[in-house]
Amino acid sequence: MDKVKVLFAGESWFYCKIETKGVDQFSVSGYETEIERVRSFTREYAEITHVPAHMVMEGFPETKEALQQYDLVVLSDVGANSFLLPPKTFLNSQEAPNKLRVIADYVAEGGAFGMMGGYLSYMGFEAKGAYKRTAVEEILPVTLLEGDDREEHPEGISFQACPGAEGFLKDCSGQWGKLLGYNKLILKDSAKLILEYQGDPILAVGEYGKGRVFAWASDCAPHWMPPEFCESDNNKALWKNLFSWCAKKDE
């Protein structure tokens, strides 16, 4: 199978830490990303081009033609505002392409799209993901809540496979590890539920126009997805099957 060409946006952040020791105080800042962890469980079947969260405004494609060089577009832990507030619009009140609508148009003509869960995915922490009523919600196989949609489970949860999930779980066997949280989503009538926890979608798939879409409600890296889950053979097989299905490499 040819590798799936994936445009992966998000899964990166800057941090600033202030430490106080006695009467002295100093700050430490830096940049982190989990894209290499994602590459570690997808490199056998996916070729990932990464657009870090802070580069989305300038570096994410503005036309569906530019997206069509990829088999699949994935957004992970980067909010809708990064796509909807380019500097020329936010600072200079000039018109600019709606990049979320560009994604929808790309999928309608045969592309593939998926979203990973996280604090700035779907609605996310304090609803700052802000994808409700956008073109992304239109194409996803799930409907989003109005507010903060996080389900935190420090005790760990075990999801269940749904009827008809066999193709997505090919080469998966034995016990799955536990997840530590997810975004609460509502399955659309037209979608197919693959994995669930107490009725909530963990993985759902569907179609939009000529393209295919998925919604993974939990993370693709810590903190909701523990390292041992990330590195498991089951996790690698799941994403291989899902990416292959989305990009129609399974046909």
C-alpha beads as a LAMMPS data file, in Angstrom:
LAMMPS data file: protein, C-alpha beads

251 atoms
250 bonds

1 atom types
1 bond types

-500.0 500.0 xlo xhi
-500.0 500.0 ylo yhi
-500.0 500.0 zlo zhi

Masses

1 110.0

Atoms # bond

1 1 1 0.000 0.000 0.000
2 1 1 1.273 3.473 -0.878
3 1 1 1.696 5.719 2.129
4 1 1 -1.207 8.011 2.982
5 1 1 -0.173 11.637 2.507
6 1 1 -1.417 13.489 5.580
7 1 1 -1.533 17.216 6.305
8 1 1 -1.557 17.374 10.100
9 1 1 -2.268 20.727 11.770
10 1 1 -1.861 21.453 15.481
11 1 1 -0.447 19.332 18.318
12 1 1 2.105 21.980 19.362
13 1 1 2.354 24.753 21.930
14 1 1 4.541 27.385 23.578
15 1 1 4.887 27.580 27.350
16 1 1 6.092 30.080 29.930
17 1 1 6.897 28.891 33.459
18 1 1 7.541 31.221 36.386
19 1 1 9.513 29.855 39.330
20 1 1 9.885 31.609 42.677
21 1 1 12.692 30.491 44.996
22 1 1 12.801 32.487 48.171
23 1 1 12.982 36.144 47.183
24 1 1 14.139 35.403 43.659
25 1 1 11.931 34.769 40.654
26 1 1 12.683 33.814 37.071
27 1 1 10.813 32.553 34.024
28 1 1 11.519 29.749 31.572
29 1 1 9.854 29.552 28.179
30 1 1 9.955 27.139 25.283
31 1 1 8.173 25.232 22.539
32 1 1 6.866 21.668 22.561
33 1 1 5.141 19.358 20.092
34 1 1 3.850 15.801 20.102
35 1 1 4.056 15.325 16.327
36 1 1 6.987 12.926 16.639
37 1 1 4.910 10.712 18.906
38 1 1 2.174 10.701 16.254
39 1 1 4.747 9.887 13.585
40 1 1 6.028 7.031 15.742
41 1 1 2.770 5.088 15.422
42 1 1 1.946 6.103 11.835
43 1 1 5.279 6.199 9.964
44 1 1 4.866 2.723 8.446
45 1 1 1.803 3.782 6.461
46 1 1 1.585 7.608 6.584
47 1 1 3.718 10.485 5.331
48 1 1 2.922 13.440 7.591
49 1 1 3.402 17.092 6.707
50 1 1 3.086 19.067 9.943
51 1 1 1.682 22.581 10.312
52 1 1 2.277 23.639 13.953
53 1 1 -0.584 25.454 15.660
54 1 1 1.163 28.844 15.584
55 1 1 1.748 28.482 11.823
56 1 1 -1.873 27.752 10.870
57 1 1 -2.736 31.410 10.216
58 1 1 0.071 31.802 7.690
59 1 1 0.974 28.250 6.658
60 1 1 -2.264 26.301 6.239
61 1 1 -3.447 26.126 2.582
62 1 1 -6.083 28.638 1.467
63 1 1 -7.453 26.699 -1.523
64 1 1 -8.914 23.236 -2.035
65 1 1 -6.493 22.767 -4.939
66 1 1 -3.575 23.117 -2.522
67 1 1 -5.169 20.565 -0.199
68 1 1 -5.676 18.087 -3.009
69 1 1 -2.011 17.087 -2.941
70 1 1 -2.866 15.309 0.338
71 1 1 -4.968 12.185 0.877
72 1 1 -6.092 13.261 4.344
73 1 1 -6.262 16.426 6.456
74 1 1 -6.171 16.055 10.257
75 1 1 -6.688 18.753 12.898
76 1 1 -5.525 18.107 16.445
77 1 1 -5.743 20.450 19.429
78 1 1 -5.821 23.705 17.487
79 1 1 -8.891 25.931 17.713
80 1 1 -11.139 27.280 14.981
81 1 1 -9.991 30.868 15.599
82 1 1 -6.519 30.031 14.269
83 1 1 -8.171 29.270 10.913
84 1 1 -10.783 32.044 10.967
85 1 1 -8.687 35.021 12.143
86 1 1 -5.804 35.521 9.717
87 1 1 -3.801 38.703 10.366
88 1 1 -5.150 40.474 7.256
89 1 1 -8.691 40.065 8.612
90 1 1 -8.090 40.468 12.341
91 1 1 -5.659 43.385 12.063
92 1 1 -6.586 45.041 8.764
93 1 1 -10.295 44.175 8.252
94 1 1 -9.574 42.622 4.858
95 1 1 -11.378 39.644 3.355
96 1 1 -9.593 36.286 3.369
97 1 1 -10.517 32.681 2.536
98 1 1 -12.414 30.761 5.199
99 1 1 -9.968 27.879 5.638
100 1 1 -12.560 25.697 7.361
101 1 1 -14.849 26.083 4.345
102 1 1 -11.872 25.268 2.117
103 1 1 -11.476 21.992 4.037
104 1 1 -15.172 21.203 3.549
105 1 1 -14.947 21.885 -0.194
106 1 1 -11.870 19.658 -0.427
107 1 1 -13.714 16.790 1.282
108 1 1 -16.847 17.275 -0.818
109 1 1 -14.768 16.685 -3.940
110 1 1 -13.219 13.460 -2.643
111 1 1 -10.722 14.428 0.044
112 1 1 -10.629 13.044 3.580
113 1 1 -10.730 14.769 6.949
114 1 1 -10.438 13.859 10.612
115 1 1 -10.267 15.550 13.983
116 1 1 -8.418 14.317 17.080
117 1 1 -9.730 15.247 20.509
118 1 1 -8.108 17.687 22.904
119 1 1 -8.476 20.921 24.834
120 1 1 -8.682 22.960 21.595
121 1 1 -10.522 20.369 19.504
122 1 1 -14.289 20.284 18.907
123 1 1 -15.465 22.722 21.635
124 1 1 -12.779 21.872 24.183
125 1 1 -11.680 23.655 27.347
126 1 1 -14.100 26.511 28.168
127 1 1 -15.444 26.042 24.602
128 1 1 -12.287 27.693 23.205
129 1 1 -12.009 25.092 20.430
130 1 1 -15.053 26.926 18.999
131 1 1 -15.870 24.603 16.075
132 1 1 -19.630 24.752 16.737
133 1 1 -21.545 26.082 13.681
134 1 1 -18.441 26.068 11.474
135 1 1 -17.900 24.212 8.209
136 1 1 -15.948 21.593 10.174
137 1 1 -18.982 20.684 12.276
138 1 1 -20.936 20.442 9.022
139 1 1 -18.651 17.749 7.627
140 1 1 -17.879 15.823 10.830
141 1 1 -19.829 12.628 11.626
142 1 1 -20.767 14.155 14.996
143 1 1 -22.630 17.171 16.343
144 1 1 -20.845 19.360 18.906
145 1 1 -22.099 20.584 22.262
146 1 1 -22.640 24.277 22.916
147 1 1 -20.123 24.626 25.759
148 1 1 -17.104 22.959 27.324
149 1 1 -17.315 19.347 26.144
150 1 1 -14.474 17.717 28.103
151 1 1 -14.999 14.449 29.937
152 1 1 -12.061 14.037 32.327
153 1 1 -11.512 10.501 33.625
154 1 1 -8.330 10.268 35.720
155 1 1 -9.481 6.794 36.790
156 1 1 -9.234 5.623 33.169
157 1 1 -11.965 4.365 30.844
158 1 1 -12.223 1.344 28.567
159 1 1 -14.159 1.773 25.328
160 1 1 -16.223 -0.840 23.520
161 1 1 -16.296 -1.854 19.850
162 1 1 -19.622 -1.457 18.048
163 1 1 -21.277 -3.820 15.545
164 1 1 -19.656 -3.476 12.119
165 1 1 -16.363 -2.179 13.518
166 1 1 -14.361 -5.232 12.409
167 1 1 -12.715 -3.610 9.388
168 1 1 -11.358 -0.775 11.516
169 1 1 -10.044 -3.220 14.130
170 1 1 -8.196 -5.530 11.754
171 1 1 -5.001 -6.831 13.435
172 1 1 -6.140 -5.509 16.816
173 1 1 -6.256 -8.117 19.562
174 1 1 -6.282 -8.575 23.314
175 1 1 -6.822 -5.839 25.873
176 1 1 -6.737 -2.161 24.984
177 1 1 -5.200 0.290 27.388
178 1 1 -7.294 2.928 29.114
179 1 1 -7.915 6.505 28.033
180 1 1 -8.003 9.353 30.550
181 1 1 -10.635 11.550 28.918
182 1 1 -12.355 12.657 25.727
183 1 1 -14.559 15.319 24.144
184 1 1 -18.263 14.519 24.510
185 1 1 -19.855 14.340 21.047
186 1 1 -23.249 13.399 19.574
187 1 1 -23.372 10.900 16.699
188 1 1 -25.133 12.133 13.560
189 1 1 -27.861 9.907 12.101
190 1 1 -25.879 9.487 8.884
191 1 1 -22.672 8.391 10.669
192 1 1 -21.332 5.031 11.808
193 1 1 -20.195 4.422 15.377
194 1 1 -16.990 2.373 15.648
195 1 1 -15.961 2.735 19.319
196 1 1 -18.021 4.033 22.239
197 1 1 -17.954 4.611 25.977
198 1 1 -21.322 4.536 27.751
199 1 1 -23.037 5.652 24.564
200 1 1 -20.594 8.481 23.791
201 1 1 -18.698 8.257 20.493
202 1 1 -14.966 7.611 20.867
203 1 1 -14.517 6.924 17.150
204 1 1 -17.122 7.729 14.499
205 1 1 -16.853 7.755 10.709
206 1 1 -18.960 9.061 7.876
207 1 1 -19.072 10.560 4.422
208 1 1 -19.438 14.107 3.131
209 1 1 -19.968 14.561 -0.586
210 1 1 -17.449 12.306 -2.299
211 1 1 -15.105 12.238 0.701
212 1 1 -14.745 10.437 4.015
213 1 1 -14.448 11.818 7.538
214 1 1 -13.715 10.635 11.077
215 1 1 -13.983 11.971 14.609
216 1 1 -11.698 10.566 17.322
217 1 1 -12.950 11.951 20.619
218 1 1 -9.846 11.353 22.736
219 1 1 -6.261 12.519 22.333
220 1 1 -3.518 11.193 20.062
221 1 1 -0.880 11.832 22.761
222 1 1 -0.754 12.531 26.511
223 1 1 -2.502 13.562 28.633
224 1 1 -5.707 11.752 27.604
225 1 1 -3.828 9.035 25.703
226 1 1 -1.155 7.511 27.961
227 1 1 2.232 6.696 26.387
228 1 1 1.673 2.940 26.665
229 1 1 -1.573 3.314 24.683
230 1 1 0.192 5.428 22.041
231 1 1 2.918 2.847 21.583
232 1 1 0.688 -0.237 21.553
233 1 1 0.331 -2.489 18.506
234 1 1 -3.438 -2.054 18.696
235 1 1 -3.125 1.717 18.398
236 1 1 -0.839 1.398 15.374
237 1 1 -3.218 -1.039 13.685
238 1 1 -6.281 1.122 14.407
239 1 1 -4.809 4.209 12.779
240 1 1 -3.469 2.245 9.847
241 1 1 -6.958 0.891 9.182
242 1 1 -8.615 4.276 9.713
243 1 1 -6.203 6.292 7.561
244 1 1 -6.425 3.652 4.825
245 1 1 -10.230 3.785 4.887
246 1 1 -10.349 7.592 4.854
247 1 1 -7.936 7.848 1.929
248 1 1 -9.711 4.982 0.103
249 1 1 -6.534 2.935 0.063
250 1 1 -8.610 -0.050 1.200
251 1 1 -10.431 -0.318 -2.125

Bonds

1 1 1 2
2 1 2 3
3 1 3 4
4 1 4 5
5 1 5 6
6 1 6 7
7 1 7 8
8 1 8 9
9 1 9 10
10 1 10 11
11 1 11 12
12 1 12 13
13 1 13 14
14 1 14 15
15 1 15 16
16 1 16 17
17 1 17 18
18 1 18 19
19 1 19 20
20 1 20 21
21 1 21 22
22 1 22 23
23 1 23 24
24 1 24 25
25 1 25 26
26 1 26 27
27 1 27 28
28 1 28 29
29 1 29 30
30 1 30 31
31 1 31 32
32 1 32 33
33 1 33 34
34 1 34 35
35 1 35 36
36 1 36 37
37 1 37 38
38 1 38 39
39 1 39 40
40 1 40 41
41 1 41 42
42 1 42 43
43 1 43 44
44 1 44 45
45 1 45 46
46 1 46 47
47 1 47 48
48 1 48 49
49 1 49 50
50 1 50 51
51 1 51 52
52 1 52 53
53 1 53 54
54 1 54 55
55 1 55 56
56 1 56 57
57 1 57 58
58 1 58 59
59 1 59 60
60 1 60 61
61 1 61 62
62 1 62 63
63 1 63 64
64 1 64 65
65 1 65 66
66 1 66 67
67 1 67 68
68 1 68 69
69 1 69 70
70 1 70 71
71 1 71 72
72 1 72 73
73 1 73 74
74 1 74 75
75 1 75 76
76 1 76 77
77 1 77 78
78 1 78 79
79 1 79 80
80 1 80 81
81 1 81 82
82 1 82 83
83 1 83 84
84 1 84 85
85 1 85 86
86 1 86 87
87 1 87 88
88 1 88 89
89 1 89 90
90 1 90 91
91 1 91 92
92 1 92 93
93 1 93 94
94 1 94 95
95 1 95 96
96 1 96 97
97 1 97 98
98 1 98 99
99 1 99 100
100 1 100 101
101 1 101 102
102 1 102 103
103 1 103 104
104 1 104 105
105 1 105 106
106 1 106 107
107 1 107 108
108 1 108 109
109 1 109 110
110 1 110 111
111 1 111 112
112 1 112 113
113 1 113 114
114 1 114 115
115 1 115 116
116 1 116 117
117 1 117 118
118 1 118 119
119 1 119 120
120 1 120 121
121 1 121 122
122 1 122 123
123 1 123 124
124 1 124 125
125 1 125 126
126 1 126 127
127 1 127 128
128 1 128 129
129 1 129 130
130 1 130 131
131 1 131 132
132 1 132 133
133 1 133 134
134 1 134 135
135 1 135 136
136 1 136 137
137 1 137 138
138 1 138 139
139 1 139 140
140 1 140 141
141 1 141 142
142 1 142 143
143 1 143 144
144 1 144 145
145 1 145 146
146 1 146 147
147 1 147 148
148 1 148 149
149 1 149 150
150 1 150 151
151 1 151 152
152 1 152 153
153 1 153 154
154 1 154 155
155 1 155 156
156 1 156 157
157 1 157 158
158 1 158 159
159 1 159 160
160 1 160 161
161 1 161 162
162 1 162 163
163 1 163 164
164 1 164 165
165 1 165 166
166 1 166 167
167 1 167 168
168 1 168 169
169 1 169 170
170 1 170 171
171 1 171 172
172 1 172 173
173 1 173 174
174 1 174 175
175 1 175 176
176 1 176 177
177 1 177 178
178 1 178 179
179 1 179 180
180 1 180 181
181 1 181 182
182 1 182 183
183 1 183 184
184 1 184 185
185 1 185 186
186 1 186 187
187 1 187 188
188 1 188 189
189 1 189 190
190 1 190 191
191 1 191 192
192 1 192 193
193 1 193 194
194 1 194 195
195 1 195 196
196 1 196 197
197 1 197 198
198 1 198 199
199 1 199 200
200 1 200 201
201 1 201 202
202 1 202 203
203 1 203 204
204 1 204 205
205 1 205 206
206 1 206 207
207 1 207 208
208 1 208 209
209 1 209 210
210 1 210 211
211 1 211 212
212 1 212 213
213 1 213 214
214 1 214 215
215 1 215 216
216 1 216 217
217 1 217 218
218 1 218 219
219 1 219 220
220 1 220 221
221 1 221 222
222 1 222 223
223 1 223 224
224 1 224 225
225 1 225 226
226 1 226 227
227 1 227 228
228 1 228 229
229 1 229 230
230 1 230 231
231 1 231 232
232 1 232 233
233 1 233 234
234 1 234 235
235 1 235 236
236 1 236 237
237 1 237 238
238 1 238 239
239 1 239 240
240 1 240 241
241 1 241 242
242 1 242 243
243 1 243 244
244 1 244 245
245 1 245 246
246 1 246 247
247 1 247 248
248 1 248 249
249 1 249 250
250 1 250 251
